[in-house]
Structure formats: structure tokens, C-alpha cells
Amino acid sequence: MSVKERIFHSFMFELVALLLLTIAVVLFTDKNALGMSGLALAISLLMWVLALDFITVLLLDIGFVVFCCFYAIVFNWLYDKARAHWLLYQFA
């Protein structure tokens, strides 16, 4: 892959993840999307920002880790299939 394509891949990976997680936060926590910025912080800060108890925040954190594992596999698999499809038609 070229440098441009690697940058595009990274950008799309992060953008799709951010969109999916923002939708999940809005649907499942009755909070606005600004609470998303707290997902990268410590559990105690998450408890304060989202106004949730420890167990709920811990489950959210575990769910986030599991989501990231599956998301990385699925996104890269789909990206590879789309890239192969695009390359097939570009050079055919």
C-alpha cells in the first residue's frame, strides 16, 4: 500500500469507529455525544462525566475493549475485500 492509502485507511478506521461509538453512547446511555470524549480517560473520570456508577462504567469500558477488538478485525477484513475489488477493476 502507498503512504496515501495507509493514511486514508487509518482515517476511515477512526472515523467509522467514532461514528459507531457516538451512536452507541447516545442510544444506550441517554447522554449526549460530548460524553464520548470521556471514553479515553480513567474510569473515575468516566463516572464523573457520565454520572454513572462504577459497575456501569466498568461494563462500558469492557464493552468498549471488546468492540475495538471485533471492529478492528471486521473493518480491516472489509477494507481488504473492497481494496482487492477496486484493484481488480482498476487493472482489468
trRosetta pair geometry for C-beta under 8 A, 3 or more apart (Angstrom, degrees):
i j d omega theta_ij theta_ji phi_ij phi_ji
1 5 4.4 -123 -173 90 99 125
1 6 5.3 122 118 -57 123 83
1 9 7.2 -5 -178 -16 157 140
2 5 4.7 94 54 9 78 102
2 6 7.0 -139 96 -5 41 87
3 6 5.7 -54 -148 36 33 112
3 7 6.4 33 153 -18 65 104
4 7 5.8 -56 -151 36 30 110
4 8 6.3 31 152 -18 65 107
5 8 5.5 -51 -144 38 34 114
5 9 6.2 40 154 -23 65 104
5 83 7.9 83 -169 -125 130 127
6 9 5.6 -50 -146 34 31 114
6 10 6.4 30 155 -17 64 105
7 10 5.9 -55 -148 38 30 110
7 11 6.2 31 154 -19 65 109
8 11 5.7 -57 -146 38 29 112
8 12 6.2 24 158 -15 65 109
9 12 6.1 -60 -146 40 26 107
9 13 6.2 32 154 -25 63 108
9 79 6.1 88 -134 -175 100 150
10 13 5.6 -53 -147 32 29 116
10 14 6.5 21 159 -11 64 107
11 14 6.2 -62 -152 40 27 104
11 15 6.1 24 156 -18 65 114
12 15 5.6 -56 -138 40 31 112
12 16 6.0 26 166 -15 67 108
12 79 7.4 140 94 -103 134 124
13 16 6.5 -61 -148 38 20 103
13 17 6.4 17 156 -14 59 113
13 72 7.8 38 -158 -118 120 67
13 75 5.7 109 -122 143 81 149
13 76 7.9 19 -104 -66 119 76
13 79 7.8 -34 -73 -52 91 151
14 17 5.7 -60 -146 40 29 111
14 18 6.1 30 158 -21 66 108
15 18 5.8 -55 -147 36 27 111
15 19 6.4 26 156 -17 63 107
16 19 5.8 -55 -148 37 32 111
16 20 6.3 29 156 -16 66 108
16 75 6.4 157 80 -116 142 126
17 20 5.9 -58 -146 39 29 108
17 21 6.1 20 160 -12 66 112
17 68 7.5 42 -142 -113 131 75
17 71 5.9 96 -105 155 97 149
17 75 7.7 -46 -57 -58 92 155
18 21 6.1 -60 -141 43 26 105
18 22 6.1 29 159 -22 64 109
18 36 7.4 82 -156 171 79 146
19 22 5.9 -55 -144 35 27 111
19 23 6.5 26 158 -16 62 106
20 23 5.9 -58 -152 36 29 110
20 24 6.4 29 152 -19 64 108
20 67 7.9 -174 122 178 124 127
20 71 7.2 -180 72 -117 156 134
21 24 5.4 -52 -145 37 36 114
21 25 6.3 38 156 -22 67 102
21 36 6.2 114 120 -134 105 113
21 39 6.9 -35 169 -35 139 172
21 64 7.4 49 -127 -125 122 94
21 67 7.4 125 -90 125 95 151
22 25 5.8 -51 -147 33 31 110
22 26 6.4 27 156 -15 64 107
22 33 4.8 22 -157 -135 104 112
22 36 5.3 -29 -97 -73 76 150
23 26 5.9 -58 -148 39 30 109
23 27 6.1 22 158 -14 66 113
24 27 5.9 -62 -142 42 28 106
24 28 5.7 -9 174 9 67 119
24 67 7.9 -65 -36 -115 174 161
25 28 6.8 -72 -129 50 18 88
25 29 5.5 -31 -168 26 61 123
25 31 6.3 -58 163 71 95 100
25 33 6.4 115 83 -117 125 53
25 35 5.7 -172 179 82 135 109
25 36 5.4 -147 4 -75 164 84
25 39 7.9 -108 -78 -55 132 123
26 29 7.5 -56 -97 48 9 83
26 31 7.3 -111 -104 75 44 55
26 32 7.0 15 -105 -143 89 31
26 33 5.9 -20 -62 -68 108 79
29 35 6.8 -107 98 91 147 160
29 50 6.4 -56 -176 -158 143 119
29 52 7.4 -69 -145 -63 113 135
29 60 7.8 32 -77 -102 127 136
31 34 7.8 -106 154 58 99 73
31 35 4.3 31 130 -14 137 150
31 50 5.9 -80 -58 -137 163 81
32 35 6.5 132 71 -6 54 93
33 36 5.4 -12 -179 -9 66 119
34 37 6.4 -29 -179 9 56 109
35 38 5.6 -46 -172 25 59 118
35 39 7.9 79 139 -39 70 84
35 49 5.9 144 -133 139 78 106
35 50 5.2 78 -151 -92 129 86
36 39 5.8 -28 -168 -6 50 116
37 40 7.3 -53 -180 25 46 100
37 41 7.9 38 134 -15 66 113
37 49 8.0 -128 77 -168 82 155
38 41 5.2 -61 -159 32 59 118
38 45 6.2 -156 -151 125 100 95
38 46 5.1 136 151 -107 114 66
38 49 3.9 -168 -90 77 154 160
38 50 6.4 -158 83 -36 154 93
39 46 7.2 64 -100 -106 35 117
39 60 7.9 -115 -118 145 90 112
39 64 6.1 170 -163 -122 116 155
41 45 4.2 -63 135 81 130 137
41 46 6.1 169 81 -51 94 78
41 49 7.5 96 58 -8 139 142
42 45 4.9 91 61 10 80 102
42 46 7.0 -139 101 -6 42 89
43 46 5.4 -53 -147 36 35 116
43 47 6.4 42 153 -25 66 99
43 54 7.2 55 156 -142 121 75
43 57 5.3 125 -160 129 86 125
43 58 6.5 25 -139 -79 136 68
43 61 6.2 -48 -95 -48 99 151
44 47 5.6 -46 -152 28 33 115
44 48 6.8 29 151 -14 62 104
45 48 5.7 -55 -152 38 37 110
45 49 6.0 31 154 -16 71 109
46 49 5.8 -56 -136 41 30 106
46 50 5.7 -1 174 10 68 115
46 52 7.4 -35 138 51 85 108
46 57 4.7 137 109 -150 119 125
46 60 7.2 -164 168 81 142 133
46 61 7.2 167 39 -63 173 106
47 50 6.9 -69 -133 53 16 89
47 51 7.7 60 167 -107 51 13
47 52 6.0 -112 -133 69 58 66
47 53 7.1 14 -137 -154 106 13
47 54 6.3 -12 -95 -83 134 56
47 57 5.1 -81 -74 -34 75 158
48 51 7.3 12 -175 -73 25 51
50 57 6.8 152 58 -94 132 101
50 60 7.9 20 60 16 175 172
52 56 4.3 -105 169 89 120 131
52 57 5.2 146 92 -53 115 88
52 60 7.6 76 91 -11 160 139
53 56 5.1 91 58 12 75 106
53 57 7.1 -150 95 -3 35 92
54 57 5.9 -64 -148 41 29 106
54 58 6.0 29 156 -21 67 109
55 58 5.6 -54 -144 37 29 113
55 59 6.4 29 156 -17 64 105
56 59 5.8 -56 -150 38 29 109
56 60 6.4 32 150 -19 64 105
57 60 5.4 -50 -147 36 35 115
57 61 6.3 37 152 -21 65 104
58 61 5.6 -53 -148 35 31 113
58 62 6.4 30 153 -16 65 105
59 62 5.7 -51 -143 39 33 110
59 63 6.1 36 155 -20 64 108
60 63 5.6 -57 -146 40 28 114
60 64 6.3 34 152 -25 64 105
61 64 5.6 -50 -148 31 30 114
61 65 6.7 30 153 -17 62 102
62 65 5.8 -53 -151 34 33 110
62 66 6.4 29 153 -14 66 107
63 66 5.8 -56 -145 40 31 109
63 67 6.0 36 154 -23 66 108
64 67 5.6 -52 -145 36 28 115
64 68 6.4 31 155 -22 63 104
65 68 5.8 -52 -149 32 30 112
65 69 6.8 31 153 -20 62 103
66 69 5.8 -53 -154 32 34 113
66 70 6.6 20 156 -5 67 107
67 70 6.2 -66 -149 45 30 101
67 71 5.6 30 157 -23 69 116
68 71 5.6 -54 -133 40 26 113
68 72 6.2 32 164 -24 63 105
69 72 6.2 -57 -153 29 23 109
69 73 6.9 15 154 -11 59 108
70 73 5.8 -59 -152 38 35 109
70 74 6.0 24 158 -12 71 112
71 74 6.0 -61 -140 44 28 104
71 75 5.7 26 164 -18 67 113
72 75 6.2 -54 -136 39 22 107
72 76 6.2 14 166 -10 60 113
73 76 6.4 -67 -149 42 21 103
73 77 6.2 21 157 -19 62 113
74 77 5.7 -58 -145 37 28 112
74 78 6.2 22 160 -13 65 109
75 78 6.0 -61 -148 41 27 106
75 79 6.0 27 155 -20 66 110
76 79 5.5 -51 -138 38 32 113
76 80 6.2 35 159 -21 64 105
77 80 5.9 -55 -150 35 27 110
77 81 6.6 24 153 -16 62 106
78 81 5.7 -54 -147 37 34 111
78 82 6.2 31 155 -17 67 107
79 82 5.8 -56 -145 40 30 109
79 83 6.1 31 155 -21 65 109
80 83 5.7 -53 -142 37 29 112
80 84 6.3 30 157 -19 63 106
81 84 5.9 -54 -147 37 29 110
81 85 6.3 31 153 -19 63 108
82 85 5.6 -54 -147 37 31 114
82 86 6.2 31 154 -19 65 107
83 86 5.7 -54 -145 38 30 111
83 87 6.2 28 156 -17 65 108
84 87 5.8 -55 -143 40 29 110
84 88 6.2 37 154 -27 63 105
85 88 5.7 -52 -150 29 28 116
85 89 6.8 13 158 -6 62 107
86 89 6.3 -65 -151 43 29 100
86 90 6.0 29 154 -24 67 113
87 90 5.5 -54 -136 36 31 113
87 91 6.2 0 173 7 67 111
88 91 7.1 -80 -149 49 17 86
88 92 5.9 27 158 -42 61 117
89 92 5.5 -46 -129 19 31 120
